């Protein structure tokens, strides 16, 4: 080989080596397509949730930001309030890009602000009820893009209902069903009467909700409400002022003070954050946005004063299975007591998701070297495998690292409710400070699944957490 050929071959070798990970493991999974429907201005919490949402805007393809009505705001919509927050985001977007790539420019997001009809509920659904927002939804769903669209519904859902009505009346049955299969909905309870209508009339649509106007039993309350065992400090006014509002640039400055509760709408998109814990197509796996099971719930009423809704029709019984409330049993790190509730499926992660938000707010103003970035958990084995009863195996996080060079803490725990196996395993309920954990499979009489969670937390400020889920199938001997 002559000397001229050596650098050429070396260059080709390096190019091939750089492509090897993609060749072996495939491309990174495509971004989720996300659309927000918000009754912004009905309550400060929509503006709060919008600020948080935008700090994660690089992780999704944001398809729309639609202003809607709700039971709390029946006759107006406020798209200008979305734009106000977007303008603040525009000022910090260049700095956000110093920390992670992909943050969309204001000019890209601005045209996606749309408005629904300034009327309440089903009064905005039917012939002649099209709006800028409903037309936009039809357009987005009709794109030649097979990825689902995740509708994060913070208020009423009549603009989505009208889009579905329009599709039903203008598309062939086959084409309409193809579009319905793209729809993924998480609504923050039912804030108008169009939600139950959607669920009854479009039974194939994926739908997460605590049904009804009555909020007292809603899973989303776990985001910030002061439940026993939950970390109250990281949702306090003082914490928000220090870590979100003050000293974090224009985006922090437009985060309003809490009126009724902090960010009641945020759970609708928390499980869309790629943190290694959430699997959006599997709400029963659980994550920062809660855990939900697929069943047909019965009607549930309450006289709880603040949450009572007088006009919820008593015949609004669910006609099919939906993704809805599920309980987790959680040992609180605050008081070491055990709690069981559907709200616990969210509040158990409260410190992690609040610290993550605080870090992203730091990204608005700080250089890369001044801020913290999440660790990267790795597994030394597949994320799912099968073993036999009584067999010994290891859970191993070798290869995990932190991009800032921070020290990391490891914690393995069993997410019992996410799997089928309800008994005990060889470590209960968690193991700390072990990146390599020996485990003995339980004895089972039928195939069972067990969900183990690796939690890696760095020692930066604020401390940040990421996860890896390991699903082990245990077979009888």
Long-range contacts (C-beta under 8 A, 24 or more apart in sequence): 30-147, 31-59, 31-60, 31-61, 32-59, 32-60, 32-61, 32-147, 32-148, 32-150, 32-272, 32-280, 33-60, 33-61, 33-63, 33-140, 33-145, 33-147, 33-148, 33-149, 33-150, 34-60, 34-61, 34-62, 34-63, 34-149, 34-150, 34-152, 34-269, 34-272, 35-62, 35-63, 35-64, 35-65, 35-66, 35-137, 35-140, 35-149, 35-150, 35-151, 35-152, 36-62, 36-64, 36-65, 36-66, 36-152, 36-154, 36-269, 37-66, 37-68, 37-116, 37-133, 37-151, 37-152, 37-153, 37-154, 37-155, 37-156, 37-157, 37-159, 37-160, 38-65, 38-66, 38-67, 38-68, 38-82, 38-154, 38-155, 38-265, 39-67, 39-68, 39-69, 39-70, 39-72, 39-73, 39-77, 39-154, 39-155, 39-156, 39-191, 40-67, 40-78, 40-81, 40-82, 40-154, 40-155, 41-73, 41-76, 41-78, 41-81, 42-70, 42-72, 42-73, 42-155, 43-72, 43-259, 43-260, 43-264, 44-256, 44-257, 44-258, 44-259, 45-258, 45-259, 45-260, 45-261, 45-262, 45-263, 45-264, 45-265, 46-154, 46-155, 46-265, 47-81, 47-85, 47-254, 47-255, 47-256, 48-255, 48-256, 48-258, 48-262, 48-263, 48-266, 49-154, 49-263, 49-264, 49-265, 49-266, 49-269, 50-82, 50-85, 51-85, 51-244, 51-251, 51-252, 51-254, 51-255, 52-263, 52-266, 52-357, 53-152, 53-266, 53-269, 54-85, 54-86, 54-89, 54-251, 55-96, 55-251, 55-357, 55-360, 55-361, 55-363, 55-364, 56-269, 56-273, 56-360, 57-89, 57-103, 57-104, 57-109, 58-96, 58-100, 58-101, 58-102, 58-103, 58-104, 59-102, 59-272, 59-273, 59-274, 60-272, 61-147, 62-104, 62-109, 62-112, 63-112, 63-140, 63-149, 64-112, 64-114, 64-133, 64-136, 64-137, 64-140, 65-109, 65-112, 65-113, 65-114, 66-113, 66-114, 66-115, 66-116, 66-133, 66-136, 66-137, 66-159, 67-113, 67-114, 67-115, 67-116, 67-133, 68-116, 68-133, 68-155, 68-156, 68-157, 68-158, 68-159, 69-116, 69-117, 69-118, 69-119, 69-120, 69-121, 69-124, 69-155, 69-156, 69-158, 69-192, 70-120, 70-155, 70-156, 70-191, 70-192, 71-120, 71-156, 71-191, 71-192, 71-213, 71-309, 72-155, 72-191, 73-155, 74-119, 74-120, 75-118, 75-119, 75-120, 76-118, 77-115, 77-116, 77-117, 77-118, 79-113, 79-114, 79-115, 82-113, 83-110, 83-113, 84-254, 85-251, 85-254, 86-110, 86-113, 87-250, 88-249, 88-250, 88-251, 88-253, 88-254, 89-251, 91-249, 91-250, 91-251, 92-249, 92-250, 92-251, 92-364, 92-365, 95-249, 95-363, 95-364, 95-365, 95-366, 96-360, 96-363, 96-364, 98-363, 98-367, 98-368, 99-363, 99-368, 99-371, 99-373, 100-363, 112-136, 116-156, 116-158, 116-159, 116-162, 117-158, 117-159, 117-162, 119-158, 120-156, 120-158, 120-192, 121-156, 121-158, 121-192, 121-193, 121-194, 122-158, 122-161, 122-192, 122-193, 122-194, 122-197, 123-158, 124-158, 124-159, 124-161, 124-162, 124-194, 125-158, 125-161, 125-162, 125-165, 125-194, 125-197, 126-162, 126-165, 129-162, 129-165, 130-162, 130-166, 131-159, 131-162, 133-159, 133-163, 134-159, 134-160, 134-162, 134-163, 134-166, 135-163, 135-166, 137-163, 138-163, 138-166, 138-167, 141-167, 141-179, 141-182, 141-183, 142-179, 146-182, 147-182, 148-181, 148-182, 148-183, 148-184, 148-206, 149-182, 149-183, 149-184, 150-184, 150-186, 150-269, 150-272, 150-280, 151-183, 151-184, 151-185, 151-186, 151-187, 152-186, 152-265, 152-268, 152-269, 152-272, 153-185, 153-186, 153-187, 153-188, 153-195, 153-268, 154-188, 154-265, 154-268, 155-188, 155-191, 155-192, 156-191, 156-192, 156-194, 156-195, 157-185, 157-187, 157-190, 157-191, 157-192, 157-194, 157-195, 157-198, 158-192, 158-194, 160-185, 160-194, 160-198, 161-194, 161-195, 161-197, 161-198, 164-198, 164-201, 164-202, 164-205, 177-204, 180-204, 180-205, 184-280, 185-209, 186-267, 186-268, 186-269, 186-271, 186-289, 187-268, 188-218, 188-220, 188-264, 188-265, 188-267, 188-268, 189-213, 189-214, 189-215, 189-218, 189-220, 193-313, 193-316, 196-316, 196-318, 199-318, 199-319, 199-320, 199-322, 200-319, 200-320, 203-319, 203-320, 206-323, 207-322, 207-323, 208-283, 208-292, 208-322, 208-323, 208-324, 209-322, 209-323, 209-324, 210-324, 210-325, 210-342, 211-297, 211-316, 211-318, 211-322, 211-324, 212-299, 212-300, 212-301, 212-309, 212-312, 212-316, 213-309, 213-311, 213-312, 214-300, 214-301, 214-302, 214-304, 214-307, 214-308, 214-309, 214-312, 215-307, 216-302, 216-304, 216-307, 217-300, 217-302, 217-325, 217-342, 218-325, 218-343, 219-267, 219-290, 219-292, 219-325, 219-326, 219-342, 219-343, 219-345, 219-346, 220-264, 220-265, 220-267, 220-268, 220-290, 220-346, 221-261, 221-264, 221-343, 222-267, 222-290, 222-341, 222-342, 222-343, 222-344, 222-345, 222-346, 222-347, 222-350, 223-261, 223-262, 223-263, 223-264, 223-266, 223-267, 223-346, 223-347, 223-350, 224-261, 224-262, 224-263, 224-264, 224-350, 225-261, 225-343, 225-347, 227-339, 227-341, 227-343, 227-344, 227-347, 228-332, 228-335, 228-337, 228-339, 229-330, 229-332, 229-334, 229-335, 229-337, 229-339, 229-344, 229-347, 230-332, 230-334, 230-344, 230-347, 230-350, 231-333, 231-334, 231-347, 231-350, 231-351, 231-354, 234-350, 234-351, 234-354, 234-355, 235-262, 235-350, 235-354, 239-354, 243-354, 243-357, 243-358, 243-361, 243-462, 244-357, 244-358, 244-361, 247-365, 248-361, 248-362, 248-364, 248-365, 249-364, 249-365, 251-361, 251-364, 252-361, 252-364, 267-346, 270-346, 270-353, 273-356, 275-356, 275-374, 275-465, 275-466, 275-467, 276-377, 276-466, 276-467, 276-468, 276-469, 277-349, 277-453, 277-467, 277-469, 279-469, 283-323, 284-323, 284-326, 284-418, 285-415, 285-418, 285-451, 285-469, 286-328, 286-345, 286-415, 286-417, 286-418, 287-349, 288-346, 288-349, 288-352, 288-353, 289-346, 290-342, 290-345, 290-346, 291-326, 291-328, 291-342, 291-345, 291-417, 291-418, 292-323, 292-324, 292-325, 292-326, 292-345, 293-323, 293-324, 293-325, 293-326, 294-321, 294-322, 294-323, 295-321, 295-322, 295-324, 296-320, 296-321, 296-322, 297-322, 297-324, 297-325, 326-417, 327-417, 328-417, 329-416, 329-417, 331-429, 352-457, 352-464, 352-465, 355-462, 355-463, 355-464, 355-465, 356-464, 356-465, 358-462, 359-462, 359-464, 372-404, 372-406, 372-458, 372-460, 372-461, 372-462, 372-463, 372-464, 373-402, 373-403, 373-404, 373-460, 373-464, 374-403, 374-458, 374-464, 374-465, 374-466, 375-400, 375-401, 375-402, 375-403, 375-406, 375-408, 375-456, 375-457, 375-458, 375-464, 375-465, 375-466, 376-400, 376-401, 376-402, 376-403, 376-456, 376-466, 377-454, 377-456, 377-466, 377-467, 377-468, 378-468, 379-454, 379-468, 379-470, 381-470, 383-468, 383-469, 383-470, 383-471, 384-470, 384-471, 384-472, 384-473, 385-472, 385-473, 386-472, 386-473, 386-474, 386-475, 387-441, 387-472, 387-473, 387-474, 387-475, 388-441, 388-474, 388-475, 388-476, 388-477, 389-441, 389-442, 389-443, 389-444, 389-474, 389-475, 389-476, 389-477, 390-440, 390-441, 390-442, 390-443, 390-477, 391-440, 391-441, 392-438, 392-439, 392-440, 392-441, 393-438, 393-439, 393-440, 393-441, 393-472, 394-436, 394-437, 394-438, 394-439, 395-436, 395-437, 395-439, 395-452, 395-454, 395-470, 396-435, 396-436, 396-437, 397-435, 397-436, 397-454, 397-456, 397-468, 398-435, 398-436, 400-435, 400-456, 402-458, 402-460, 404-458, 404-460, 406-458, 406-459, 406-460, 407-458, 407-459, 408-456, 408-457, 408-458, 408-459, 409-433, 409-456, 409-457, 409-458, 409-459, 410-434, 410-435, 410-454, 410-455, 410-456, 411-454, 411-455, 411-456, 411-457, 412-437, 412-452, 412-453, 412-454, 412-455, 413-452, 413-453, 413-455, 414-450, 414-451, 414-452, 414-453, 415-451, 415-452, 415-453, 415-469, 416-451, 418-451, 419-448, 419-449, 419-450, 419-451, 419-471, 420-448, 420-449, 421-448, 421-449, 421-450, 421-474, 425-450, 441-472, 441-474, 442-474, 443-477, 444-474, 444-475, 444-476, 445-476, 446-476, 447-473, 447-474, 447-475, 447-476, 448-473, 448-474, 449-473, 449-474, 450-474
